[in-house]
Amino acid sequence: MSESNVIKGIIRIVKTPEGEAPLKIRERWVGTEIPTLYYSQVGGTVSGALSDKPVKIQAHYVVFQKDALDALEKREPEAAKWWHQAGFPEWAGASFIFNADEAEEVAPVQQRI
């Protein structure tokens, strides 16, 4: 199954995302529309994008890294270049997480419990 067969909606980043990347890189996400896998209200712990240190999350959207970086490349190529130089996407199917308050739905997103 190709990655495009599992996309469930689209989000637009509306607030600078939290994370380990430099602030000037994270700010560039704002306005980017990204195909989304799903939305979850379930919190938990994930690994930080750069350090693999545990990061607590709440309600969030999950997106493929490749899709997110392709979308960022169209709006902010220098920011996308930074991510590529940092080693992203890590592998086919790797994902990024955006907190629910950092995004708005452009096309309905499937909820996953």
C-alpha positions, 0 to 999 in steps of 0.5 A: 500500500502506498503512503497516499492510500492512507491519507485521511485529511489535511491540516494547516499549521496555525501556530509555531509547533513545539519541538527540538528544531530551532525556533526560526525553523519551527516558525516556518511551518505556520501556514503549511498545509499537510496531508494527515494520517489521523487525529488522536485525543489520546496523550502519551509519550513519544520520542523527540524528533532530534534527540529521541528524548521522551516528550509528553503529548496531548491531542495531536495530528500524525503526518508522514515526515515525507508529506510534511517536508514536501509541503514545507518545501513548497512554501519554505524551501530553506526550512525544508532543506534544514530538515533534510540536512538533519536526516529527515525523512528518517525512513519511509512511513516515519511520522511527525506529530503536531499538537491539536492547538497548532493546526486546523483541519482544512479537509476532515481528518479521521479520528483514531482512539 
